[in-house]
């Protein structure tokens, strides 16, 4: 009985490492990533690229506007979002700006 031979046109991708917040915290504590700015999104480490001038200008304008609308105690720039670590252990995004649902506390 004849059999068909399927030709593989591209090599199979190696499985990617899926990181957890705990693993990232452990590696960060060693200082290995001190010179890198990384963000954990859906288990993948994303390198945050430097911002270009148009991005910085827009960010400054949006930041000032958000403060005028919500107040400085509700607007937080460049802070990681704690997305319920027990429920979502593979994400720790760090957006440019966040608006908090309650005033930030000093700690």
GIQUINOR-V485793 format. One record per residue. PHI is phi in whole degrees, 0 to 359 (* if undefined). D_FIRST is the distance of its C-alpha to the first C-alpha in Angstrom with 1 decimal. Layout:
BEGIN
phi:PHI d_first:D_FIRST
phi:PHI d_first:D_FIRST
END
This chain:
BEGIN
phi:* d_first:0.0
phi:289 d_first:3.8
phi:237 d_first:6.5
phi:271 d_first:10.1
phi:254 d_first:12.9
phi:270 d_first:16.1
phi:272 d_first:19.2
phi:273 d_first:22.2
phi:274 d_first:25.2
phi:223 d_first:27.9
phi:295 d_first:28.4
phi:294 d_first:28.4
phi:287 d_first:32.0
phi:290 d_first:33.5
phi:298 d_first:34.9
phi:270 d_first:38.5
phi:290 d_first:41.4
phi:261 d_first:42.8
phi:273 d_first:46.5
phi:248 d_first:49.0
phi:299 d_first:52.7
phi:297 d_first:53.6
phi:297 d_first:51.4
phi:297 d_first:53.0
phi:298 d_first:56.5
phi:295 d_first:55.9
phi:290 d_first:54.8
phi:300 d_first:57.7
phi:296 d_first:60.1
phi:281 d_first:59.3
phi:88 d_first:60.3
phi:299 d_first:57.0
phi:260 d_first:56.8
phi:303 d_first:60.5
phi:268 d_first:60.0
phi:243 d_first:57.2
phi:248 d_first:57.5
phi:244 d_first:54.4
phi:228 d_first:53.6
phi:264 d_first:51.1
phi:228 d_first:49.1
phi:53 d_first:46.2
phi:83 d_first:45.7
phi:249 d_first:45.7
phi:273 d_first:48.6
phi:251 d_first:49.7
phi:278 d_first:52.2
phi:277 d_first:55.1
phi:279 d_first:56.0
phi:299 d_first:59.6
phi:271 d_first:61.2
phi:269 d_first:62.4
phi:307 d_first:65.8
phi:302 d_first:64.8
phi:296 d_first:63.1
phi:297 d_first:66.2
phi:298 d_first:68.6
phi:297 d_first:66.6
phi:299 d_first:66.3
phi:298 d_first:70.0
phi:294 d_first:70.8
phi:294 d_first:68.5
phi:300 d_first:69.9
phi:298 d_first:73.5
phi:295 d_first:72.7
phi:299 d_first:71.0
phi:296 d_first:74.0
phi:293 d_first:76.3
phi:275 d_first:74.4
phi:256 d_first:73.6
phi:97 d_first:76.0
phi:295 d_first:75.3
phi:285 d_first:74.7
phi:253 d_first:71.6
phi:251 d_first:69.9
phi:229 d_first:68.1
phi:274 d_first:66.7
phi:45 d_first:63.7
phi:240 d_first:63.3
phi:296 d_first:60.1
phi:264 d_first:59.4
phi:273 d_first:59.2
phi:263 d_first:56.5
phi:50 d_first:56.9
phi:308 d_first:55.5
phi:292 d_first:54.5
phi:271 d_first:52.5
phi:220 d_first:51.1
phi:282 d_first:50.8
phi:246 d_first:48.7
phi:226 d_first:51.1
phi:209 d_first:54.5
phi:291 d_first:54.9
phi:228 d_first:58.0
phi:287 d_first:59.0
phi:297 d_first:61.9
phi:218 d_first:64.1
phi:226 d_first:64.1
phi:249 d_first:66.5
phi:275 d_first:67.2
phi:281 d_first:67.9
phi:218 d_first:71.0
phi:301 d_first:73.2
phi:292 d_first:71.9
phi:257 d_first:73.8
phi:274 d_first:75.4
phi:216 d_first:74.2
END
